[in-house]
Amino acid sequence: MLTILLLAAPALPAADPPKRDWETVELVGTASEWWYSRNYRSYYWREDFTFLLKEDGTGKMWRIISREPTPNYEFRMGTTYTGLEVDWKKPQRVKVVGVKAIDRIPADFYDLKLDDANLATALVLSVETAPKTWKEYYVNNWFHKWGDKADKTIHAIYADKKAPYDIYGFVDGQGAPFDKKSREIIDMHKGRYTTFHGIVKTAKGTDFGYEIELVDLIGKNTKSGGHTVLFGDAKTIPRLDNKNPPPKK
């Protein structure tokens, strides 16, 4: 059984993110040994899961882990659990889109030894609820650069879809460019913007093939030291669940 480590995590990384050149994986198979935890981390509640996936066709056994939620001020910028009810005590047919890497900062997962030959971090986890009918159980929303081999593939999966496929990230840390209108808004707030909420759109005829359309722009409040909404109303950004922390022992 995994041990839950309740360590404080900053809302924003203090250092530049690591350079990545990861590969994407798209796996279909049967899930077993499901583990899920909802636990209090410093100042908010988070959820995580891991399981083993026996891949169709090859029989390979994969260790799948989730990405952690991303706190930013009072906002929860992903991950999204759709509310789909699944009986994980029974074998479930699942589909995973992810990266063959530990896509977490820091690169660990509770007390689990991440030395599996086939390990992937799930970005989208879907369950087969009826023959050839797949429904999302979980979707990662935090976007950063995964590397040249992965970026376009991941953007293609999210392109032209509504929530839960909306995305968040650092404005200056994206693989895809922002569209013209969004770039104009961002340029108006130079020196203040930090993170964004947006959607991925197909952009035929462009070098990357996809663009980000801005929904909300979050930045620094120079007076309070906190944050402010520079564009949009941020009403559709989920708030962190920071109520009812565990009693002090």
Accessible surface in RSA format (square Angstrom, percent):
REM  Atomic radii and reference values for relative SASA: ProtOr
REM  Chains: A
REM  Algorithm: Lee & Richards
REM  Probe-radius: 1.40
REM  Slices: 20
REM RES _ NUM      All-atoms   Total-Side   Main-Chain    Non-polar    All polar
REM                ABS   REL    ABS   REL    ABS   REL    ABS   REL    ABS   REL
RES MET A   1   217.65 112.7 138.33  91.6  79.31 188.8 110.15  93.6 107.49 142.4
RES LEU A   2    26.18  14.6  17.22  12.3   8.97  22.5  17.22  12.1   8.96  24.1
RES THR A   3    72.61  51.6  67.42  68.4   5.19  12.4  48.20  64.7  24.41  36.9
RES ILE A   4    71.95  40.9  52.48  39.1  19.47  46.9  52.48  37.8  19.47  52.8
RES LEU A   5    77.09  42.9  73.73  52.7   3.36   8.4  75.52  53.0   1.57   4.2
RES LEU A   6    99.38  55.3  69.99  50.1  29.39  73.9  69.99  49.2  29.39  79.1
RES LEU A   7   104.36  58.1 103.01  73.7   1.35   3.4 104.36  73.3   0.00   0.0
RES ALA A   8    79.94  73.5  54.08  83.5  25.86  58.8  54.16  76.3  25.78  68.3
RES ALA A   9    16.91  15.6  13.07  20.2   3.85   8.8  14.42  20.3   2.49   6.6
RES PRO A  10    98.64  71.9  75.97  69.2  22.67  82.4  87.41  72.2  11.23  69.8
RES ALA A  11    33.85  31.1  22.63  34.9  11.22  25.5  22.63  31.9  11.22  29.7
RES LEU A  12    53.35  29.7  44.23  31.6   9.12  22.9  44.27  31.1   9.08  24.4
RES PRO A  13    58.54  42.7  34.38  31.3  24.16  87.8  40.17  33.2  18.37 114.2
RES ALA A  14   112.12 103.1  64.31  99.2  47.81 108.8  74.30 104.6  37.83 100.2
RES ALA A  15    77.01  70.8  60.84  93.9  16.16  36.8  69.38  97.7   7.63  20.2
RES ASP A  16   136.37  95.5 114.52 114.0  21.85  51.7  30.63  72.1 105.74 105.5
RES PRO A  17    77.62  56.6  63.27  57.7  14.35  52.2  65.81  54.3  11.81  73.4
RES PRO A  18    79.70  58.1  64.49  58.8  15.21  55.3  75.85  62.6   3.85  23.9
RES LYS A  19   211.43 103.1 176.05 108.0  35.38  84.2 124.80 112.3  86.63  92.3
RES ARG A  20    31.79  13.3  10.68   5.4  21.11  50.3   3.84   5.2  27.96  16.9
RES ASP A  21    87.87  61.6  71.50  71.2  16.37  38.7  33.79  79.5  54.08  53.9
RES TRP A  22    53.80  21.6  50.83  24.6   2.97   7.0  34.46  18.4  19.34  31.4
RES GLU A  23    90.73  52.1  87.86  66.5   2.88   6.9  23.24  45.0  67.49  55.1
RES THR A  24    35.01  24.9  15.98  16.2  19.03  45.4   0.05   0.1  34.96  52.9
RES VAL A  25    18.59  12.2  13.69  12.4   4.90  11.8  18.59  16.2   0.00   0.0
RES GLU A  26   115.41  66.3  86.22  65.2  29.19  69.5  27.88  53.9  87.53  71.5
RES LEU A  27     6.65   3.7   5.87   4.2   0.78   1.9   6.53   4.6   0.12   0.3
RES VAL A  28    47.26  31.1  42.94  38.9   4.32  10.4  42.94  37.3   4.32  11.7
RES GLY A  29     0.00   0.0   0.00   N/A   0.00   0.0   0.00   0.0   0.00   0.0
RES THR A  30    48.22  34.3  46.94  47.6   1.28   3.1  27.46  36.9  20.76  31.4
RES ALA A  31     3.55   3.3   1.04   1.6   2.51   5.7   1.04   1.5   2.51   6.7
RES SER A  32    50.90  43.0  43.46  58.0   7.44  17.1  41.90  89.2   9.01  12.6
RES GLU A  33   122.77  70.5  93.90  71.0  28.87  68.7  46.25  89.5  76.51  62.5
RES TRP A  34    49.32  19.8  20.82  10.1  28.49  66.9  15.20   8.1  34.12  55.4
RES TRP A  35    43.37  17.4  40.09  19.4   3.28   7.7  34.42  18.4   8.95  14.5
RES TYR A  36    91.14  42.6  67.26  38.3  23.88  62.1  50.31  37.8  40.83  50.3
RES SER A  37     9.07   7.7   3.97   5.3   5.10  11.7   7.71  16.4   1.35   1.9
RES ARG A  38   111.14  46.7  87.95  44.8  23.19  55.2  35.59  48.6  75.55  45.8
RES ASN A  39     7.25   5.0   5.43   5.2   1.82   4.4   7.25  17.4   0.00   0.0
RES TYR A  40    31.55  14.7  28.86  16.4   2.70   7.0  17.12  12.9  14.43  17.8
RES ARG A  41    20.39   8.6  20.39  10.4   0.00   0.0   0.39   0.5  20.00  12.1
RES SER A  42    57.03  48.2  18.04  24.1  38.99  89.8  14.88  31.7  42.16  59.1
RES TYR A  43    71.16  33.2  70.54  40.1   0.62   1.6  69.15  52.0   2.02   2.5
RES TYR A  44     1.21   0.6   1.21   0.7   0.00   0.0   0.00   0.0   1.21   1.5
RES TRP A  45    43.49  17.5  42.65  20.6   0.83   2.0  40.14  21.4   3.35   5.4
RES ARG A  46     9.65   4.1   9.65   4.9   0.00   0.0   0.00   0.0   9.65   5.8
RES GLU A  47    21.41  12.3  21.41  16.2   0.00   0.0   6.53  12.6  14.87  12.1
RES ASP A  48     0.00   0.0   0.00   0.0   0.00   0.0   0.00   0.0   0.00   0.0
RES PHE A  49     0.00   0.0   0.00   0.0   0.00   0.0   0.00   0.0   0.00   0.0
RES THR A  50     2.49   1.8   2.49   2.5   0.00   0.0   2.49   3.3   0.00   0.0
RES PHE A  51     0.00   0.0   0.00   0.0   0.00   0.0   0.00   0.0   0.00   0.0
RES LEU A  52    26.00  14.5  26.00  18.6   0.00   0.0  26.00  18.3   0.00   0.0
RES LEU A  53     0.00   0.0   0.00   0.0   0.00   0.0   0.00   0.0   0.00   0.0
RES LYS A  54   114.38  55.8 112.32  68.9   2.05   4.9  54.77  49.3  59.61  63.5
RES GLU A  55    33.80  19.4  31.30  23.7   2.50   6.0   2.23   4.3  31.56  25.8
RES ASP A  56    66.50  46.6  50.17  49.9  16.33  38.6  33.55  79.0  32.95  32.9
RES GLY A  57    90.41 111.5   0.00   N/A  90.41 111.5  43.06 118.2  47.34 106.0
RES THR A  58    85.29  60.7  49.12  49.8  36.17  86.2  56.95  76.5  28.35  42.9
RES GLY A  59    37.72  46.5   0.00   N/A  37.72  46.5  19.59  53.7  18.14  40.6
RES LYS A  60   104.50  51.0  97.00  59.5   7.50  17.9  54.31  48.9  50.19  53.5
RES MET A  61    92.98  48.1  77.56  51.3  15.42  36.7  77.32  65.7  15.66  20.7
RES TRP A  62    13.90   5.6  13.82   6.7   0.08   0.2  13.90   7.4   0.00   0.0
RES ARG A  63    29.60  12.4  28.81  14.7   0.79   1.9   0.00   0.0  29.60  17.9
RES ILE A  64     0.00   0.0   0.00   0.0   0.00   0.0   0.00   0.0   0.00   0.0
RES ILE A  65     0.00   0.0   0.00   0.0   0.00   0.0   0.00   0.0   0.00   0.0
RES SER A  66     0.00   0.0   0.00   0.0   0.00   0.0   0.00   0.0   0.00   0.0
RES ARG A  67    11.25   4.7  11.25   5.7   0.00   0.0   0.00   0.0  11.25   6.8
RES GLU A  68    20.94  12.0  20.66  15.6   0.28   0.7   8.32  16.1  12.61  10.3
RES PRO A  69     0.63   0.5   0.04   0.0   0.59   2.2   0.04   0.0   0.59   3.7
RES THR A  70    19.10  13.6  17.79  18.0   1.31   3.1  14.11  18.9   5.00   7.6
RES PRO A  71     9.09   6.6   9.09   8.3   0.00   0.0   9.09   7.5   0.00   0.0
RES ASN A  72     0.35   0.2   0.35   0.3   0.00   0.0   0.04   0.1   0.31   0.3
RES TYR A  73    63.34  29.6  43.45  24.7  19.89  51.8  47.27  35.5  16.07  19.8
RES GLU A  74    65.63  37.7  59.38  44.9   6.25  14.9  41.60  80.5  24.02  19.6
RES PHE A  75     0.93   0.5   0.93   0.6   0.00   0.0   0.93   0.6   0.00   0.0
RES ARG A  76    29.41  12.3  29.41  15.0   0.00   0.0  14.03  19.2  15.38   9.3
RES MET A  77     0.00   0.0   0.00   0.0   0.00   0.0   0.00   0.0   0.00   0.0
RES GLY A  78     4.19   5.2   0.00   N/A   4.19   5.2   3.03   8.3   1.16   2.6
RES THR A  79     5.37   3.8   0.95   1.0   4.41  10.5   0.95   1.3   4.41   6.7
RES THR A  80    41.98  29.9  38.69  39.2   3.29   7.8  28.21  37.9  13.77  20.8
RES TYR A  81    53.75  25.1  29.21  16.6  24.54  63.9  29.21  21.9  24.54  30.3
RES THR A  82    57.53  40.9  20.82  21.1  36.72  87.5  26.63  35.8  30.90  46.7
RES GLY A  83    62.06  76.5   0.00   N/A  62.06  76.5  42.13 115.6  19.93  44.6
RES LEU A  84    41.57  23.2  27.87  19.9  13.70  34.4  34.42  24.2   7.15  19.2
RES GLU A  85   168.46  96.7 139.00 105.2  29.46  70.1  57.97 112.1 110.49  90.2
RES VAL A  86    31.34  20.6   3.15   2.9  28.19  67.9   8.82   7.7  22.52  61.1
RES ASP A  87    66.35  46.5  53.34  53.1  13.01  30.8  34.96  82.3  31.39  31.3
RES TRP A  88    35.29  14.2  18.84   9.1  16.45  38.6  18.71  10.0  16.58  26.9
RES LYS A  89   201.84  98.5 163.03 100.0  38.81  92.4 113.83 102.5  88.00  93.7
RES LYS A  90   127.40  62.2 123.97  76.1   3.43   8.2  70.48  63.4  56.92  60.6
RES PRO A  91   107.05  78.0  85.22  77.7  21.83  79.4  87.94  72.6  19.12 118.8
RES GLN A  92    31.67  17.7  30.23  22.1   1.44   3.4   1.37   2.9  30.30  23.0
RES ARG A  93    89.02  37.4  85.77  43.7   3.25   7.7  46.23  63.2  42.79  25.9
RES VAL A  94     0.00   0.0   0.00   0.0   0.00   0.0   0.00   0.0   0.00   0.0
RES LYS A  95    69.88  34.1  69.07  42.4   0.81   1.9  31.20  28.1  38.68  41.2
RES VAL A  96     0.00   0.0   0.00   0.0   0.00   0.0   0.00   0.0   0.00   0.0
RES VAL A  97    14.67   9.7  14.67  13.3   0.01   0.0  14.67  12.7   0.01   0.0
RES GLY A  98     0.03   0.0   0.00   N/A   0.03   0.0   0.00   0.0   0.03   0.1
RES VAL A  99     0.00   0.0   0.00   0.0   0.00   0.0   0.00   0.0   0.00   0.0
RES LYS A 100    92.01  44.9  74.66  45.8  17.35  41.3  29.55  26.6  62.46  66.5
RES ALA A 101    16.21  14.9   6.29   9.7   9.92  22.6  16.21  22.8   0.00   0.0
RES ILE A 102    44.99  25.6  35.57  26.5   9.42  22.7  35.57  25.6   9.42  25.6
RES ASP A 103     2.11   1.5   2.03   2.0   0.08   0.2   0.08   0.2   2.03   2.0
RES ARG A 104    17.21   7.2   9.93   5.1   7.27  17.3   0.96   1.3  16.25   9.8
RES ILE A 105    86.72  49.3  72.94  54.3  13.78  33.2  73.35  52.8  13.37  36.3
RES PRO A 106    75.00  54.7  68.31  62.3   6.69  24.3  73.86  61.0   1.13   7.1
RES ALA A 107    67.47  62.0  42.63  65.8  24.84  56.5  42.89  60.4  24.58  65.1
RES ASP A 108    70.06  49.1  68.98  68.7   1.08   2.6  27.80  65.4  42.26  42.1
RES PHE A 109     0.30   0.1   0.00   0.0   0.30   0.8   0.18   0.1   0.12   0.3
RES TYR A 110    18.27   8.5   1.37   0.8  16.90  44.0   3.20   2.4  15.07  18.6
RES ASP A 111    71.23  49.9  45.39  45.2  25.84  61.1  32.91  77.4  38.33  38.2
RES LEU A 112    38.42  21.4  26.04  18.6  12.38  31.1  27.71  19.5  10.72  28.8
RES LYS A 113   166.62  81.3 153.52  94.2  13.10  31.2 102.31  92.1  64.31  68.5
RES LEU A 114    38.60  21.5   8.84   6.3  29.76  74.8   9.69   6.8  28.90  77.8
RES ASP A 115   117.80  82.5  86.19  85.8  31.61  74.7  43.92 103.4  73.88  73.7
RES ASP A 116    54.26  38.0  34.28  34.1  19.98  47.2  12.99  30.6  41.27  41.2
RES ALA A 117    94.48  86.9  59.65  92.1  34.83  79.2  71.21 100.3  23.27  61.6
RES ASN A 118    30.04  20.7  28.92  28.0   1.12   2.7   0.00   0.0  30.04  29.0
RES LEU A 119    14.83   8.3  12.37   8.8   2.46   6.2  12.37   8.7   2.46   6.6
RES ALA A 120     0.00   0.0   0.00   0.0   0.00   0.0   0.00   0.0   0.00   0.0
RES THR A 121     0.00   0.0   0.00   0.0   0.00   0.0   0.00   0.0   0.00   0.0
RES ALA A 122     0.00   0.0   0.00   0.0   0.00   0.0   0.00   0.0   0.00   0.0
RES LEU A 123     0.79   0.4   0.79   0.6   0.00   0.0   0.79   0.6   0.00   0.0
RES VAL A 124     6.13   4.0   5.88   5.3   0.25   0.6   5.88   5.1   0.25   0.7
RES LEU A 125     0.00   0.0   0.00   0.0   0.00   0.0   0.00   0.0   0.00   0.0
RES SER A 126    10.04   8.5  10.04  13.4   0.00   0.0   0.51   1.1   9.53  13.4
RES VAL A 127     3.60   2.4   3.60   3.3   0.00   0.0   3.60   3.1   0.00   0.0
RES GLU A 128    40.85  23.5  25.48  19.3  15.37  36.6   4.22   8.2  36.63  29.9
RES THR A 129    64.02  45.5  25.58  25.9  38.44  91.6  31.51  42.3  32.51  49.1
RES ALA A 130    46.23  42.5  38.20  59.0   8.03  18.3  46.23  65.1   0.00   0.0
RES PRO A 131   123.28  89.8 104.71  95.5  18.57  67.5 109.81  90.7  13.47  83.7
RES LYS A 132   190.31  92.8 165.24 101.4  25.08  59.7 109.46  98.5  80.85  86.1
RES THR A 133    56.61  40.3  53.36  54.1   3.25   7.7  33.56  45.1  23.04  34.8
RES TRP A 134    67.56  27.1  40.68  19.7  26.88  63.1  28.76  15.3  38.80  63.0
RES LYS A 135   105.10  51.3 104.07  63.9   1.02   2.4  49.84  44.9  55.26  58.9
RES GLU A 136    56.54  32.5  52.17  39.5   4.37  10.4   3.85   7.4  52.69  43.0
RES TYR A 137    26.21  12.2  25.88  14.7   0.32   0.8   9.93   7.5  16.28  20.1
RES TYR A 138     0.00   0.0   0.00   0.0   0.00   0.0   0.00   0.0   0.00   0.0
RES VAL A 139     0.00   0.0   0.00   0.0   0.00   0.0   0.00   0.0   0.00   0.0
RES ASN A 140     0.28   0.2   0.28   0.3   0.00   0.0   0.00   0.0   0.28   0.3
RES ASN A 141     0.79   0.5   0.79   0.8   0.00   0.0   0.30   0.7   0.48   0.5
RES TRP A 142    19.31   7.8  19.31   9.3   0.00   0.0   5.32   2.8  14.00  22.7
RES PHE A 143     0.90   0.5   0.21   0.1   0.69   1.8   0.21   0.1   0.69   2.0
RES HIS A 144    17.62   9.6  17.18  11.9   0.44   1.1  17.22  17.7   0.40   0.5
RES LYS A 145   107.59  52.5 105.82  64.9   1.77   4.2  51.04  45.9  56.56  60.2
RES TRP A 146     0.05   0.0   0.05   0.0   0.00   0.0   0.05   0.0   0.00   0.0
RES GLY A 147     8.73  10.8   0.00   N/A   8.73  10.8   8.62  23.7   0.10   0.2
RES ASP A 148   140.44  98.4 114.99 114.4  25.46  60.2  36.14  85.1 104.30 104.0
RES LYS A 149   113.92  55.6  88.11  54.1  25.80  61.4  66.23  59.6  47.68  50.8
RES ALA A 150     0.00   0.0   0.00   0.0   0.00   0.0   0.00   0.0   0.00   0.0
RES ASP A 151    11.00   7.7  11.00  10.9   0.00   0.0   2.23   5.3   8.76   8.7
RES LYS A 152   102.38  49.9 100.89  61.9   1.50   3.6  60.01  54.0  42.37  45.1
RES THR A 153    49.13  34.9  43.10  43.7   6.03  14.4  22.23  29.9  26.90  40.7
RES ILE A 154     0.42   0.2   0.42   0.3   0.00   0.0   0.42   0.3   0.00   0.0
RES HIS A 155     0.39   0.2   0.39   0.3   0.00   0.0   0.39   0.4   0.00   0.0
RES ALA A 156    46.78  43.0  29.90  46.1  16.88  38.4  30.49  42.9  16.29  43.1
RES ILE A 157    32.71  18.6  26.31  19.6   6.40  15.4  32.71  23.6   0.00   0.0
RES TYR A 158     1.09   0.5   1.02   0.6   0.07   0.2   0.93   0.7   0.17   0.2
RES ALA A 159    12.48  11.5   4.26   6.6   8.22  18.7   4.26   6.0   8.22  21.8
RES ASP A 160    99.89  70.0  60.31  60.0  39.58  93.6  42.10  99.1  57.79  57.6
RES LYS A 161    86.12  42.0  78.27  48.0   7.85  18.7  57.03  51.3  29.09  31.0
RES LYS A 162   181.48  88.5 172.36 105.8   9.12  21.7 116.46 104.8  65.03  69.3
RES ALA A 163    75.09  69.0  48.53  74.9  26.56  60.4  48.97  69.0  26.13  69.2
RES PRO A 164    34.68  25.3  32.27  29.4   2.41   8.8  34.49  28.5   0.19   1.2
RES TYR A 165    16.29   7.6  16.18   9.2   0.10   0.3   8.65   6.5   7.63   9.4
RES ASP A 166    18.42  12.9  18.42  18.3   0.00   0.0   3.79   8.9  14.63  14.6
RES ILE A 167     0.00   0.0   0.00   0.0   0.00   0.0   0.00   0.0   0.00   0.0
RES TYR A 168     5.20   2.4   5.20   3.0   0.00   0.0   3.34   2.5   1.86   2.3
RES GLY A 169     0.00   0.0   0.00   N/A   0.00   0.0   0.00   0.0   0.00   0.0
RES PHE A 170    60.54  30.3  60.02  37.2   0.52   1.3  60.02  36.4   0.52   1.5
RES VAL A 171     5.81   3.8   0.06   0.1   5.74  13.8   0.06   0.1   5.74  15.6
RES ASP A 172   110.39  77.3  75.32  75.0  35.06  82.9  41.05  96.6  69.34  69.1
RES GLY A 173    22.63  27.9   0.00   N/A  22.63  27.9  20.91  57.4   1.72   3.9
RES GLN A 174    18.62  10.4   3.49   2.6  15.13  36.0   2.62   5.6  16.00  12.1
RES GLY A 175    22.32  27.5   0.00   N/A  22.32  27.5   4.72  13.0  17.60  39.4
RES ALA A 176     3.62   3.3   0.00   0.0   3.62   8.2   0.72   1.0   2.90   7.7
RES PRO A 177    64.68  47.1  53.72  49.0  10.95  39.8  64.12  52.9   0.56   3.5
RES PHE A 178    15.49   7.7   3.97   2.5  11.52  30.0   3.97   2.4  11.52  33.0
RES ASP A 179    14.93  10.5  14.76  14.7   0.16   0.4   9.14  21.5   5.79   5.8
RES LYS A 180   157.30  76.7 145.39  89.2  11.91  28.4 120.86 108.8  36.44  38.8
RES LYS A 181   147.51  72.0 144.43  88.6   3.08   7.3  87.88  79.1  59.63  63.5
RES SER A 182     3.58   3.0   3.50   4.7   0.08   0.2   0.08   0.2   3.50   4.9
RES ARG A 183    84.84  35.6  84.84  43.2   0.00   0.0  46.80  64.0  38.04  23.1
RES GLU A 184    87.15  50.0  83.11  62.9   4.04   9.6  41.26  79.8  45.89  37.5
RES ILE A 185    21.62  12.3  21.62  16.1   0.00   0.0  21.62  15.6   0.00   0.0
RES ILE A 186     0.00   0.0   0.00   0.0   0.00   0.0   0.00   0.0   0.00   0.0
RES ASP A 187    63.28  44.3  50.74  50.5  12.55  29.7  18.69  44.0  44.60  44.5
RES MET A 188   146.62  75.9 109.16  72.2  37.46  89.2  95.78  81.4  50.85  67.4
RES HIS A 189    34.10  18.6  31.91  22.2   2.19   5.6  25.62  26.4   8.49   9.9
RES LYS A 190   146.69  71.6 124.70  76.5  21.99  52.4  68.46  61.6  78.22  83.3
RES GLY A 191    75.56  93.2   0.00   N/A  75.56  93.2  43.61 119.7  31.95  71.6
RES ARG A 192    91.67  38.5  91.28  46.5   0.38   0.9  35.30  48.2  56.37  34.2
RES TYR A 193    39.24  18.3  25.57  14.6  13.67  35.6   8.18   6.1  31.07  38.3
RES THR A 194    20.05  14.3  11.96  12.1   8.10  19.3  17.23  23.1   2.82   4.3
RES THR A 195     0.00   0.0   0.00   0.0   0.00   0.0   0.00   0.0   0.00   0.0
RES PHE A 196     0.00   0.0   0.00   0.0   0.00   0.0   0.00   0.0   0.00   0.0
RES HIS A 197     5.86   3.2   5.86   4.1   0.00   0.0   4.97   5.1   0.89   1.0
RES GLY A 198     0.00   0.0   0.00   N/A   0.00   0.0   0.00   0.0   0.00   0.0
RES ILE A 199    51.65  29.4  51.65  38.5   0.00   0.0  51.65  37.2   0.00   0.0
RES VAL A 200     0.65   0.4   0.00   0.0   0.65   1.6   0.00   0.0   0.65   1.8
RES LYS A 201    62.11  30.3  62.11  38.1   0.00   0.0  30.11  27.1  32.00  34.1
RES THR A 202    59.83  42.6  38.48  39.0  21.36  50.9  30.37  40.8  29.46  44.5
RES ALA A 203    11.63  10.7   4.53   7.0   7.10  16.1  11.63  16.4   0.00   0.0
RES LYS A 204   189.96  92.7 157.63  96.7  32.33  77.0 106.15  95.5  83.81  89.3
RES GLY A 205    89.61 110.5   0.00   N/A  89.61 110.5  43.67 119.8  45.94 102.9
RES THR A 206    57.33  40.8  36.82  37.3  20.51  48.9  42.70  57.4  14.63  22.1
RES ASP A 207   147.43 103.3 121.19 120.6  26.24  62.0  44.07 103.7 103.36 103.1
RES PHE A 208    33.44  16.7  27.46  17.0   5.98  15.6  29.36  17.8   4.08  11.7
RES GLY A 209    19.94  24.6   0.00   N/A  19.94  24.6  17.88  49.1   2.06   4.6
RES TYR A 210    41.79  19.5  41.78  23.8   0.01   0.0  11.60   8.7  30.19  37.2
RES GLU A 211    37.93  21.8  37.93  28.7   0.00   0.0   0.27   0.5  37.66  30.8
RES ILE A 212     0.00   0.0   0.00   0.0   0.00   0.0   0.00   0.0   0.00   0.0
RES GLU A 213    62.57  35.9  62.57  47.3   0.00   0.0  11.66  22.5  50.91  41.6
RES LEU A 214    12.15   6.8   0.66   0.5  11.49  28.9   0.66   0.5  11.49  30.9
RES VAL A 215    51.94  34.2  43.14  39.1   8.81  21.2  46.89  40.7   5.05  13.7
RES ASP A 216     1.91   1.3   1.91   1.9   0.00   0.0   0.00   0.0   1.91   1.9
RES LEU A 217     0.00   0.0   0.00   0.0   0.00   0.0   0.00   0.0   0.00   0.0
RES ILE A 218     0.00   0.0   0.00   0.0   0.00   0.0   0.00   0.0   0.00   0.0
RES GLY A 219     0.00   0.0   0.00   N/A   0.00   0.0   0.00   0.0   0.00   0.0
RES LYS A 220   109.25  53.3 109.25  67.0   0.00   0.0  54.07  48.7  55.17  58.8
RES ASN A 221    42.54  29.3  41.56  40.2   0.98   2.3   1.06   2.6  41.48  40.1
RES THR A 222   112.64  80.1  77.09  78.2  35.55  84.7  60.94  81.9  51.70  78.1
RES LYS A 223   201.99  98.5 163.46 100.3  38.52  91.7 112.66 101.4  89.33  95.1
RES SER A 224    84.56  71.5  43.32  57.8  41.24  95.0  49.38 105.2  35.18  49.3
RES GLY A 225    67.20  82.9   0.00   N/A  67.20  82.9  35.65  97.8  31.55  70.7
RES GLY A 226    25.93  32.0   0.00   N/A  25.93  32.0  23.88  65.5   2.05   4.6
RES HIS A 227    48.10  26.3  35.33  24.6  12.77  32.7  20.51  21.1  27.59  32.1
RES THR A 228    35.50  25.2  30.37  30.8   5.13  12.2   7.79  10.5  27.71  41.9
RES VAL A 229    54.79  36.1  30.14  27.3  24.65  59.4  30.14  26.2  24.65  66.9
RES LEU A 230    25.82  14.4   4.48   3.2  21.34  53.6   7.87   5.5  17.95  48.3
RES PHE A 231    69.72  34.9  64.30  39.8   5.42  14.1  69.72  42.3   0.00   0.0
RES GLY A 232    42.57  52.5   0.00   N/A  42.57  52.5  19.38  53.2  23.19  51.9
RES ASP A 233    88.08  61.7  68.64  68.3  19.44  46.0  31.14  73.3  56.94  56.8
RES ALA A 234     0.42   0.4   0.42   0.7   0.00   0.0   0.42   0.6   0.00   0.0
RES LYS A 235   166.12  81.0 136.93  84.0  29.19  69.5  83.81  75.4  82.31  87.7
RES THR A 236    97.38  69.3  76.52  77.6  20.86  49.7  80.59 108.3  16.78  25.4
RES ILE A 237     2.50   1.4   0.00   0.0   2.50   6.0   0.20   0.1   2.30   6.3
RES PRO A 238    68.93  50.2  57.15  52.1  11.78  42.8  68.88  56.9   0.05   0.3
RES ARG A 239   114.38  48.0  94.45  48.1  19.94  47.5  52.98  72.4  61.41  37.2
RES LEU A 240    13.84   7.7   2.32   1.7  11.52  29.0   2.32   1.6  11.52  31.0
RES ASP A 241    57.23  40.1  49.75  49.5   7.48  17.7  30.90  72.7  26.32  26.3
RES ASN A 242    75.69  52.2  63.49  61.4  12.20  29.4   6.24  15.0  69.46  67.1
RES LYS A 243   151.51  73.9 144.51  88.7   7.00  16.7  91.86  82.7  59.66  63.5
RES ASN A 244   127.78  88.1 109.75 106.1  18.03  43.4  33.10  79.7  94.68  91.5
RES PRO A 245    73.57  53.6  60.67  55.3  12.90  46.9  60.67  50.1  12.90  80.2
RES PRO A 246    63.63  46.4  46.60  42.5  17.03  61.9  51.92  42.9  11.71  72.8
RES PRO A 247   119.00  86.7 101.79  92.8  17.21  62.5 112.71  93.1   6.29  39.1
RES LYS A 248   207.65 101.3 171.84 105.4  35.80  85.2 120.69 108.6  86.96  92.6
RES LYS A 249   250.72 122.3 171.20 105.0  79.52 189.3 149.58 134.6 101.14 107.7
END  Absolute sums over single chains surface
CHAIN  1 A    13204.2      10181.7       3022.4       7460.5       5743.7
END  Absolute sums over all chains
TOTAL         13204.2      10181.7       3022.4       7460.5       5743.7
